[in-house]
Amino acid sequence: MIKADDVQFYKDTGYLLVKGVFSREEVEEMRRAVDGIVDRAAKAKNVAQSHTWQGDYLPPEELKKLVLKGFHDVHYQDAAFTRAVCHPNMTAIVSKLIGPNVQLHHSKMLVKPPEKGAAFPLHQDHPYFPHANHTMMAASVHMDDADMDNGCLCVIPGSHKLGPIPHVGRHYLDHRDYPLSSATPCPAQAGDVLFFNYLTIHGSDVNRSDRPRRNVLFQYRDPSDPPTNDDHVNWGQGLMICGENPQYREYKAEYRLKA
């Protein structure tokens, strides 16, 4: 799927957009899975999540209108994502960008509805789940064509070389120092995947179009890269995508059943 020049581009810039990783049929299957998850979550209690940036980027009356649906660990919700996370095309790419041994950290679905999909300001993913060697990478799978009108992802090339940067409340960078206009848009088509290091500064604007913007993020890492704190730890974390785990450990649930 990628060549040596692509690998060097990723090392230099901290991101890589790969075209046509998933077929039209595979994308349609994931779209149906997204719709099913959103529908089931809407019928359940205390699980549907909406996230908006509560800063001074937009006036309060506009913030009230914005929605960004986010659900973690979607590979637990639909087998379409279990297949996608270890798809041969995905493993062919991540094994060259991370190394021969690659492990899933978590998956996440983000849906920006038409005309009210919320922005997410520039930030690094590092504060959410810091690791010692910074091998953590996001793979953003596009289920819709994405451009600036419907809030495509934007990145600052080479920003991963800055290392961890202090964030406002851990979640985002101060937009006065890191405005979205300083980032490079990464327009993509359905089936494309944007890979970026978790130190690469990225974000997205509001969806102002009449089209949805549906993405699923897979966060990958080298299994030898240890987390530096216990943030974002969940049951079942650590699925091997390719290669092997160099250190044997017993994976078991850390809970007790109630009588």
C-alpha positions as a Markdown table, in Angstrom:
| # | Residue | x | y | z |
|---|---|---|---|---|
| 1 | Met | 0.0 | 0.0 | 0.0 |
| 2 | Ile | 2.8 | 2.5 | 0.7 |
| 3 | Lys | 6.4 | 2.9 | -0.4 |
| 4 | Ala | 9.7 | 4.0 | 1.2 |
| 5 | Asp | 9.0 | 7.6 | 0.2 |
| 6 | Asp | 5.7 | 7.5 | 2.0 |
| 7 | Val | 7.4 | 6.2 | 5.2 |
| 8 | Gln | 9.9 | 9.0 | 5.1 |
| 9 | Phe | 7.1 | 11.5 | 4.5 |
| 10 | Tyr | 5.4 | 10.2 | 7.7 |
| 11 | Lys | 8.7 | 10.5 | 9.6 |
| 12 | Asp | 9.2 | 14.0 | 8.4 |
| 13 | Thr | 5.7 | 15.4 | 8.7 |
| 14 | Gly | 4.0 | 13.2 | 11.3 |
| 15 | Tyr | 1.1 | 12.3 | 9.0 |
| 16 | Leu | 0.3 | 10.4 | 5.9 |
| 17 | Leu | -3.0 | 10.2 | 3.9 |
| 18 | Val | -3.4 | 6.9 | 2.1 |
| 19 | Lys | -6.0 | 6.7 | -0.7 |
| 20 | Gly | -8.4 | 3.8 | -1.2 |
| 21 | Val | -7.5 | 1.7 | 1.9 |
| 22 | Phe | -11.1 | 0.4 | 2.1 |
| 23 | Ser | -13.3 | -0.6 | -0.8 |
| 24 | Arg | -16.7 | 1.0 | -1.5 |
| 25 | Glu | -18.4 | -2.1 | -0.2 |
| 26 | Glu | -16.4 | -2.1 | 3.0 |
| 27 | Val | -17.1 | 1.6 | 3.6 |
| 28 | Glu | -20.8 | 1.0 | 3.1 |
| 29 | Glu | -20.7 | -1.8 | 5.7 |
| 30 | Met | -19.0 | 0.5 | 8.2 |
| 31 | Arg | -21.6 | 3.2 | 7.5 |
| 32 | Arg | -24.4 | 0.8 | 8.4 |
| 33 | Ala | -22.5 | -0.2 | 11.5 |
| 34 | Val | -22.2 | 3.5 | 12.5 |
| 35 | Asp | -25.9 | 4.0 | 12.0 |
| 36 | Gly | -26.7 | 0.9 | 14.1 |
| 37 | Ile | -24.4 | 2.0 | 17.0 |
| 38 | Val | -25.9 | 5.5 | 17.0 |
| 39 | Asp | -29.5 | 4.1 | 16.9 |
| 40 | Arg | -28.8 | 1.6 | 19.8 |
| 41 | Ala | -27.1 | 4.3 | 21.9 |
| 42 | Ala | -30.0 | 6.6 | 21.4 |
| 43 | Lys | -32.3 | 3.9 | 22.9 |
| 44 | Ala | -30.0 | 3.2 | 25.8 |
| 45 | Lys | -29.5 | 5.4 | 28.9 |
| 46 | Asn | -26.5 | 7.5 | 29.7 |
| 47 | Val | -24.4 | 6.4 | 26.8 |
| 48 | Ala | -25.0 | 8.8 | 23.9 |
| 49 | Gln | -22.2 | 11.4 | 24.1 |
| 50 | Ser | -22.0 | 14.8 | 22.5 |
| 51 | His | -18.7 | 16.7 | 22.7 |
| 52 | Thr | -18.1 | 20.4 | 21.8 |
| 53 | Trp | -15.3 | 22.7 | 22.6 |
| 54 | Gln | -16.4 | 25.0 | 25.4 |
| 55 | Gly | -13.9 | 27.7 | 24.7 |
| 56 | Asp | -14.3 | 31.2 | 23.2 |
| 57 | Tyr | -14.0 | 30.0 | 19.6 |
| 58 | Leu | -17.8 | 30.4 | 19.0 |
| 59 | Pro | -20.4 | 32.4 | 20.7 |
| 60 | Pro | -22.6 | 30.6 | 23.3 |
| 61 | Glu | -25.7 | 30.6 | 21.1 |
| 62 | Glu | -23.7 | 28.8 | 18.4 |
| 63 | Leu | -22.2 | 26.3 | 20.8 |
| 64 | Lys | -25.6 | 25.2 | 21.9 |
| 65 | Lys | -26.4 | 24.1 | 18.3 |
| 66 | Leu | -23.3 | 22.0 | 17.8 |
| 67 | Val | -23.0 | 18.3 | 18.1 |
| 68 | Leu | -20.1 | 15.8 | 17.8 |
| 69 | Lys | -21.1 | 12.2 | 18.5 |
| 70 | Gly | -18.3 | 10.2 | 20.0 |
| 71 | Phe | -18.3 | 6.5 | 21.0 |
| 72 | His | -15.3 | 4.6 | 22.1 |
| 73 | Asp | -14.3 | 0.9 | 21.4 |
| 74 | Val | -16.6 | 0.5 | 18.4 |
| 75 | His | -15.0 | -2.9 | 17.6 |
| 76 | Tyr | -16.9 | -4.2 | 20.7 |
| 77 | Gln | -20.1 | -2.9 | 19.1 |
| 78 | Asp | -20.0 | -4.2 | 15.5 |
| 79 | Ala | -17.8 | -6.8 | 13.8 |
| 80 | Ala | -17.3 | -4.5 | 10.8 |
| 81 | Phe | -14.8 | -2.6 | 12.8 |
| 82 | Thr | -13.2 | -5.7 | 14.2 |
| 83 | Arg | -12.4 | -6.7 | 10.6 |
| 84 | Ala | -11.4 | -3.1 | 9.7 |
| 85 | Val | -8.9 | -2.7 | 12.5 |
| 86 | Cys | -6.8 | -5.6 | 11.3 |
| 87 | His | -7.6 | -5.4 | 7.6 |
| 88 | Pro | -4.7 | -6.6 | 5.5 |
| 89 | Asn | -4.3 | -3.1 | 4.0 |
| 90 | Met | -4.1 | -1.5 | 7.4 |
| 91 | Thr | -1.6 | -4.0 | 8.8 |
| 92 | Ala | 0.6 | -3.5 | 5.6 |
| 93 | Ile | 0.7 | 0.2 | 6.4 |
| 94 | Val | 1.0 | 0.3 | 10.2 |
| 95 | Ser | 3.8 | -2.4 | 10.2 |
| 96 | Lys | 5.9 | 0.0 | 8.1 |
| 97 | Leu | 5.0 | 3.2 | 10.1 |
| 98 | Ile | 5.3 | 1.7 | 13.6 |
| 99 | Gly | 7.2 | -1.6 | 13.2 |
| 100 | Pro | 6.6 | -5.3 | 12.8 |
| 101 | Asn | 4.7 | -5.5 | 16.1 |
| 102 | Val | 1.6 | -3.4 | 16.4 |
| 103 | Gln | -1.1 | -3.4 | 19.0 |
| 104 | Leu | -4.5 | -1.8 | 19.2 |
| 105 | His | -4.9 | 0.7 | 22.0 |
| 106 | His | -8.6 | 1.7 | 21.3 |
| 107 | Ser | -11.1 | 2.6 | 18.7 |
| 108 | Lys | -13.4 | 5.6 | 18.5 |
| 109 | Met | -16.2 | 6.8 | 16.3 |
| 110 | Leu | -16.8 | 10.5 | 15.6 |
| 111 | Val | -19.8 | 11.7 | 13.7 |
| 112 | Lys | -20.3 | 15.4 | 12.7 |
| 113 | Pro | -23.9 | 15.8 | 11.7 |
| 114 | Pro | -24.9 | 18.0 | 8.7 |
| 115 | Glu | -25.0 | 21.8 | 9.4 |
| 116 | Lys | -24.3 | 21.4 | 13.2 |
| 117 | Gly | -21.2 | 19.2 | 13.5 |
| 118 | Ala | -18.9 | 20.7 | 16.1 |
| 119 | Ala | -15.4 | 21.9 | 15.6 |
| 120 | Phe | -12.5 | 20.5 | 17.6 |
| 121 | Pro | -9.6 | 22.9 | 18.1 |
| 122 | Leu | -6.0 | 22.1 | 17.4 |
| 123 | His | -4.5 | 19.6 | 19.9 |
| 124 | Gln | -2.2 | 16.6 | 20.4 |
| 125 | Asp | -3.6 | 13.2 | 21.4 |
| 126 | His | -0.6 | 12.7 | 23.7 |
| 127 | Pro | -2.3 | 14.2 | 26.9 |
| 128 | Tyr | -5.1 | 11.7 | 26.7 |
| 129 | Phe | -2.8 | 8.6 | 26.8 |
| 130 | Pro | 0.9 | 9.5 | 27.1 |
| 131 | His | 3.4 | 6.8 | 26.3 |
| 132 | Ala | 7.2 | 6.6 | 26.9 |
| 133 | Asn | 8.4 | 6.2 | 23.3 |
| 134 | His | 5.7 | 8.0 | 21.4 |
| 135 | Thr | 4.9 | 5.3 | 19.0 |
| 136 | Met | 1.1 | 5.9 | 19.3 |
| 137 | Met | -0.6 | 6.6 | 16.1 |
| 138 | Ala | -4.1 | 7.4 | 15.0 |
| 139 | Ala | -5.6 | 6.0 | 11.8 |
| 140 | Ser | -8.7 | 8.0 | 10.8 |
| 141 | Val | -10.9 | 6.0 | 8.5 |
| 142 | His | -13.1 | 8.1 | 6.3 |
| 143 | Met | -16.6 | 6.9 | 5.7 |
| 144 | Asp | -17.6 | 10.1 | 3.9 |
| 145 | Asp | -15.9 | 12.4 | 1.5 |
| 146 | Ala | -14.4 | 15.2 | 3.7 |
| 147 | Asp | -13.4 | 18.7 | 2.9 |
| 148 | Met | -13.3 | 22.0 | 4.7 |
| 149 | Asp | -17.1 | 22.5 | 4.2 |
| 150 | Asn | -17.9 | 19.5 | 6.3 |
| 151 | Gly | -15.0 | 19.7 | 8.8 |
| 152 | Cys | -12.1 | 17.6 | 7.4 |
| 153 | Leu | -9.1 | 17.0 | 9.6 |
| 154 | Cys | -6.3 | 19.5 | 9.5 |
| 155 | Val | -2.7 | 19.0 | 10.7 |
| 156 | Ile | 0.4 | 21.0 | 11.3 |
| 157 | Pro | 3.2 | 19.2 | 9.4 |
| 158 | Gly | 6.3 | 18.4 | 11.5 |
| 159 | Ser | 4.7 | 19.4 | 14.8 |
| 160 | His | 5.3 | 15.9 | 16.2 |
| 161 | Lys | 9.0 | 16.9 | 16.4 |
| 162 | Leu | 8.1 | 19.6 | 19.1 |
| 163 | Gly | 7.3 | 16.8 | 21.6 |
| 164 | Pro | 4.5 | 17.1 | 24.2 |
| 165 | Ile | 3.0 | 20.6 | 24.5 |
| 166 | Pro | 1.1 | 21.8 | 27.5 |
| 167 | His | -2.7 | 21.9 | 26.8 |
| 168 | Val | -5.5 | 24.0 | 28.1 |
| 169 | Gly | -7.3 | 21.7 | 30.6 |
| 170 | Arg | -5.4 | 18.8 | 29.0 |
| 171 | His | -7.8 | 18.8 | 26.0 |
| 172 | Tyr | -6.7 | 21.4 | 23.5 |
| 173 | Leu | -4.1 | 24.0 | 22.7 |
| 174 | Asp | -4.9 | 27.7 | 23.1 |
| 175 | His | -6.3 | 28.8 | 19.7 |
| 176 | Arg | -4.7 | 32.2 | 20.0 |
| 177 | Asp | -1.3 | 30.5 | 19.7 |
| 178 | Tyr | -2.5 | 27.6 | 17.5 |
| 179 | Pro | -5.4 | 28.8 | 15.3 |
| 180 | Leu | -7.0 | 26.3 | 13.0 |
| 181 | Ser | -6.0 | 28.5 | 10.1 |
| 182 | Ser | -2.3 | 27.6 | 10.7 |
| 183 | Ala | -3.0 | 23.9 | 10.0 |
| 184 | Thr | -3.0 | 22.1 | 6.6 |
| 185 | Pro | -6.3 | 20.7 | 5.5 |
| 186 | Cys | -6.4 | 17.0 | 4.6 |
| 187 | Pro | -9.4 | 16.5 | 2.4 |
| 188 | Ala | -10.1 | 12.9 | 1.8 |
| 189 | Gln | -12.6 | 10.5 | 0.1 |
| 190 | Ala | -14.6 | 7.7 | 1.6 |
| 191 | Gly | -12.3 | 4.7 | 2.1 |
| 192 | Asp | -9.1 | 6.9 | 2.6 |
| 193 | Val | -7.2 | 6.7 | 5.9 |
| 194 | Leu | -5.3 | 9.6 | 7.5 |
| 195 | Phe | -2.4 | 8.2 | 9.7 |
| 196 | Phe | -0.8 | 10.6 | 12.2 |
| 197 | Asn | 1.4 | 10.4 | 15.2 |
| 198 | Tyr | -0.3 | 11.3 | 18.5 |
| 199 | Leu | 2.2 | 14.2 | 18.9 |
| 200 | Thr | 1.1 | 15.7 | 15.6 |
| 201 | Ile | -1.1 | 18.8 | 16.2 |
| 202 | His | -4.4 | 18.4 | 14.5 |
| 203 | Gly | -8.1 | 19.5 | 14.7 |
| 204 | Ser | -11.1 | 20.2 | 12.5 |
| 205 | Asp | -13.6 | 23.0 | 11.8 |
| 206 | Val | -17.4 | 23.0 | 12.1 |
| 207 | Asn | -19.4 | 21.0 | 9.6 |
| 208 | Arg | -21.2 | 23.8 | 7.7 |
| 209 | Ser | -22.4 | 21.5 | 4.8 |
| 210 | Asp | -25.5 | 19.4 | 4.3 |
| 211 | Arg | -23.3 | 16.3 | 4.4 |
| 212 | Pro | -22.3 | 14.2 | 7.4 |
| 213 | Arg | -18.7 | 13.6 | 8.3 |
| 214 | Arg | -18.3 | 10.1 | 9.7 |
| 215 | Asn | -14.8 | 8.9 | 10.8 |
| 216 | Val | -13.6 | 6.0 | 12.9 |
| 217 | Leu | -10.3 | 6.3 | 14.6 |
| 218 | Phe | -8.0 | 3.3 | 15.4 |
| 219 | Gln | -5.2 | 4.1 | 17.8 |
| 220 | Tyr | -2.2 | 1.8 | 17.4 |
| 221 | Arg | 1.1 | 1.5 | 19.3 |
| 222 | Asp | 4.2 | -0.7 | 19.6 |
| 223 | Pro | 3.4 | -3.2 | 22.4 |
| 224 | Ser | 6.9 | -2.4 | 23.8 |
| 225 | Asp | 6.0 | 1.2 | 24.3 |
| 226 | Pro | 4.7 | 1.5 | 27.9 |
| 227 | Pro | 2.1 | 4.1 | 29.0 |
| 228 | Thr | 3.4 | 6.6 | 31.5 |
| 229 | Asn | 0.2 | 6.8 | 33.5 |
| 230 | Asp | -3.1 | 4.9 | 33.8 |
| 231 | Asp | -5.2 | 7.2 | 31.7 |
| 232 | His | -7.5 | 5.7 | 29.1 |
| 233 | Val | -7.1 | 2.1 | 30.2 |
| 234 | Asn | -10.0 | -0.2 | 29.3 |
| 235 | Trp | -10.9 | -3.9 | 29.5 |
| 236 | Gly | -9.7 | -5.9 | 26.5 |
| 237 | Gln | -7.1 | -3.3 | 25.5 |
| 238 | Gly | -4.1 | -4.8 | 23.7 |
| 239 | Leu | -5.3 | -6.7 | 20.7 |
| 240 | Met | -2.3 | -7.6 | 18.5 |
| 241 | Ile | -2.9 | -6.4 | 15.0 |
| 242 | Cys | 0.3 | -7.8 | 13.5 |
| 243 | Gly | 3.5 | -9.4 | 14.8 |
| 244 | Glu | 3.9 | -10.5 | 18.4 |
| 245 | Asn | 3.9 | -9.1 | 21.9 |
| 246 | Pro | 7.6 | -9.4 | 22.9 |
| 247 | Gln | 6.7 | -9.6 | 26.6 |
| 248 | Tyr | 4.2 | -12.3 | 27.7 |
| 249 | Arg | 1.5 | -11.2 | 30.0 |
| 250 | Glu | -1.8 | -12.6 | 31.1 |
| 251 | Tyr | -4.7 | -10.5 | 29.9 |
| 252 | Lys | -7.7 | -10.9 | 32.2 |
| 253 | Ala | -10.5 | -8.7 | 33.4 |
| 254 | Glu | -9.9 | -6.7 | 36.5 |
| 255 | Tyr | -13.4 | -6.9 | 38.1 |
| 256 | Arg | -15.4 | -9.1 | 40.3 |
| 257 | Leu | -18.9 | -10.4 | 39.5 |
| 258 | Lys | -21.6 | -9.4 | 41.8 |
| 259 | Ala | -23.5 | -12.1 | 43.7 |
